[in-house]
Amino acid sequence: MTKKERAVQAVELLKEAYPEAICSLNYSDPFQLLIATRLSAQCKDARVNMVTPALFERFPDAKSMANAPLEEVEELIKTCGLYKTKAKSLVEIGKGITERFSGRVPDTIEELTTLSGVGRKTANLVVGDVYKKPAVVTDTHFIRIVNRIGLTDKKEPFKVEKELKALLPPDESNDFCHRTVLHGRAVCTARKAYCQKCVLKEICKKVNVK
């Protein structure tokens, strides 16, 4: 079985197991997703979802975030961890969007990654979820699972992104990433892989190694 064949099968198996491929962060527009994803660095999505309602009520768009008092942003996101660094980044993101992109969250990875603290993982999520472009979000669950099932042997996020983008059907790539994260939390966890109940076990290189 080639890697591409394995990837196509993995897409179908996870689609059946997790028909609703959804982002676990709550948001209602591109700006909110961008900010929530920035906050999720080294912080659980559930915690971010507890923090963002008050944050977005106070600073609902890029312009208001650009003019936000840093101390107030820090207080609102304090429980997310690394809050001083993140607060500074959020204000800078607001300024960047307002000053350089006329208040609109950009729709390309190249432009998004010019914003403060925005890496390729965050940019791919916004591009895929909001603008419905092919994207590969390489979080820790995704990297672990695609390595285990034999789609790549790379660990570096950018190398994994590049390799998987070549293997996955473009119109399925973003949803596949969401489903892989769900699978990584429920079955193929970092601590233990529950192979007997895994929908990918028939194609998994780790399980079927000779």
N, C-alpha and C positions, 0 to 999 in steps of 0.2 A: 504493500500500500504506500503510495507516495504521500508526502506531507500535504499536498493540496487535496488529495482524496480524503485524508484523515481530517483535514480542516472542515471540508464540506459535510462530512458525517457528523463531526462534533457540533456544527451549527444546527443540524436537523435534530440531533438528540437533545440538545439543550433547549431548543425551541419547543419541543414536545414536553419537556420536564418543567420549563418555566415560561409558559406562554406570554405572560406579561413581563416584558423586558423594560423595567422602569428604573429610573434613577432614585436612589433612596434619600436624596436631598430634596427638601421642599422649596419650590420657587414658582413664581408666576410670570417672570420675564427674563430676558437674557442677562440683565444686570444682576438680578437676584441670584441666578445660578452661578455666575462668575464669582460673586462675593462669597456665597455659601461654599463653593468649592475651594476657594482660597482659605477659608476658615477651617476646612476639613483636614488640612495638613496636620498629621500627628494628633488627630482628634476624631472621635467616632461621629458618624453622621447623625446619630440620634441626639447627641449633645448639640451639634450645630443647629439642628431643627428646633431645639429648645431656645436657642439664643437669637436666631434670625427674626422672629416676629417683631420683637421690640426694636431690634436694629433697623429693620426696614420700615417700621412705622415712623421712626425718627428721621431716617435718611433713606427715602424710597428710590432715589435715582442718583445718577453719577454727579450731577451738579450739587445736590445737597450733601453728598458724601465728600466732594471736593472741598466744601466749605465747613466741614464738620470739625468741631473742637476735638483735638486728639485725645484729650483726657476723657471726654464723654464716650468716644468710640471704645477706648480701653475698658472703661467701666462696663459697657454693654456686652463686650465679648470676653470678659475676664475669665470665664470658666472654660473657654476653648483651649487654653494653654498657649504659651508663646504670645500672649495677648499684646504685649507692647510692640513686638515686631509686626504682628498681623495688623494691628490698628494703624500703624504708620503706612503699611502696604495698602490697606483699604482706602485711606485718604489719597494716596498717590494714584491708585487706580482710578478713583473718581476724577482726579485732576487730569490724568492722561486721556481718559475717554472724553472729558469735556473740552479740553484744549486741542487735542490732536484728531479726534474722531467725531467732532460735532455732537457729542452727547450720545452717540450710538455705539453699542458694543460691537467691535469689528467681527467679521465673519470668516477670517482666515487665521490659521495658526501663526503665520509669520507676523501678522499685526498684533494678535493677542499676546504673543510672547514678548512684545516690547513693553507691556504694562508691568508695573511693579509686582514682583513675586509670582507672576504667572508663568508656569512652565508648560511643557508640551502636554502633560497629563491633563491639566486644567483646560488648556486650549482645545485639545481634542474633544473633551466632554462638551464644551460649549458649542463647538463647530458641529458635532454630531447630534446632540440632543436638541439644540435650538434651531440650527440652520440646516439640519438634515443632510449634511454632507458626509461622505465616508470618513470614518474616524476610528482610531484604535487607542483606547484608553488603557495605558499600561500601569494599573495599580498592582499592589503586592499579590493579591489573590490571582489576578490575571496572569502575571508572570509565573507564579508557582504552578498553576494548572497547565498552561501551555507547555511548560517544561516537562511536567510529569507525563502528559499524554503524547509527547514527542513531536510537537510542532516547531520547537526551537530548543537550542541548548544555550541560548544567550540569557544573560541576567540583567544587562544594562537596559533600562527602559527604552531608550531611543533605538537600540539595535533590535529589541523585541518588536517595537512598533513597526519598524521598517520591514522586518521579515514577515510579520503577520499580515501587514497590509497587502503584501504580494500573494498571500495564501487565501485570505478570506474573500468571499464575494462582497464587492463594495457595498451593495445595498443591505447586507446583513451584518457588516462589521461592528457597527455601533451597538446594536441590540445584542450581538454575541458577547461583547464585553460586559454588558450589564448582567446577562445570564451567567457568565463565568464568575462574576463577583458573587452572585447569589449562591451559586454552587460551591464556591470556595468558602463561604460562611457556613453553609449547611452540611456539606458532605466532605469535600476534599479540603479539609482544614489544614492550617499550618502545623498544628500539633499532631494530628492524626488523619490519615486518609481512610475513610470508611468505604473501602473498595467493593465490598459485597453489595452495598445498596447504591452504588454509583452507576448512573446511566451511561457513563463513558467507558466502563470497564472493558467492553469488547474491543475498543479501539485504542485503549490506553497502553502506551509503550511500557510504562512502569509495571503494570499488572501482567502484561503478556511477554515480558522479556524472557528469553530462553536461558 
